Amino acid sequence: MPERVRQLRARIAAAAERAGRSADSVTLLAVAKTQPAALIRAAAAQGVRDIAESYLDEALGKLAVLEDLPLTWHFIGRLQGNKTRPVAERFAWVHGIDRLRIAQRLSAQRPFHAPALNVCIQVNLAAEASKGGVPPAQLPAFAGQLAALPRLKLRGLMCIAPEEADPARQRQWFAQLRQLQERLNGGGAHLDTLSMGMSGDFESAILEGATVVRIGTALFGPRPAKGR
């Protein structure tokens, strides 16, 4: 684990330098779905503080086991309406909001003693039926609806880009998300987060402005089968 974290941070820093940015402007978000709590603890010992989960039941078990650690928990899976309350109560971030009903439930269920829940809108850039996300044409209206909800803080945009081997093609997708954020900010939004890039393309994402890269395999190794 120490060597994997070191290599990842070096690659993030190198990509940030190429983009004329500080490495500190990019958050390494460790995608820990199906990974054991012991590996999260090992990553935390190397300074990894932001942890992402996709399966709520599994995540709640890890939250209980790791409550002694100063971790920031992000939910990145597709959220069902009957499971919003634990996410609203226990997580600091939700990436992948693409339905108003889910956002409304999160807002209503966020505890008043907690800070506003940070959220990102998932955008489906390539109109892929297999992926969630708001179509780009619907993004301005949807962003306005989310920004009006009282217990949420709309921080930015998120995407799962189509798989591309060519870095230039990878960058084209991430550039689209950055441009969408720039248009929203030009219209009065105050978005500061671009959650984009995973193990196979995060360097291209950083070159196009990613502030959060979601890394699973490159940090933890191959993902075990769910339930093991």
Residue, then its C-alpha position, 0 to 999 in steps of 0.5 A: m500500500p505505501e508504494r501504491v500511494r506514493q506512485l499515485r501521488a507522483r502521477i497526480a503531481a506530474a499531471a497537475e504540473r503539466a496542467g500548470r496546477s498544484a498537486d494540492s488542487v487534486t483530491l485523491l478519492a479512494v474508491a473502496k467498494t468491495q474492498p475490506a476495511a483493513l485496506i482502507r485503514a492501510a490507505a488512511a495510514q498513508g494519508v488518504r482521507d477521502i473514501a468513496e463507496s457505492y454499496l450502502d449496506e457495505a459502506l455502513g459496516k465500514l463506517a462503524v468499523l473505521e469511525d476512529l479515523p478522520l475520514t471524509w466519506h463520499f457516496i458515488g453509487r446510484l442511490q435508491g429512494n428508500k436508502t437516502r436517509p443513511v446517506a444524508e445522515r452519514f456521508a459528506w459528499v454525494h457524487g452522481i445526483d441525476r434525479l430531482r426526487i433523490a436530491q429532494r429526499l437528501s435535502a429533507q433528511r440531512p440533519f440540521h446540526a450537520p453542514a450542508l451535504n456536498v453534491c455533484i451532478q452526474v452528466n451523461l456526456a455520450a448519451e450511454a444507456s448503461k450509465g446514469g446522468v443528466p443530458p447536457a441540454q438539461l443541465p442548466a435547469f437541473a442545476g438551478q433546481l438543486a441549488a435551491l434545495p436548502r440542505l444541499k450544497l451544489r459543488g460541481l459536476m461528475c462524469i463517467a467518461p466512455e472508455e478510451a485508450d487514446p489520451a487525446r480522446q479521453r481529454q475530449w470527454f473531460a474537456q466537455l464536462r469542464q466547459l459545461q461547468e464554465r458555462l454554468n459558472g458564467g451564468g452565476a453558479h459557483l461550482d468548484t468541483l470536477s469529479m472525473g477520471m478513474s484509474g485508467d484515465f485520471e491523468s487526462a482528467i487532471l489535464e482538463g481540470a479535474t479536482v477529484v479523481r476516483i481511484g480504485t484499482a490503481l490504489f487497492g489492486p483488483r476488486p474482489a467479488k462483491g460479498r467476499 
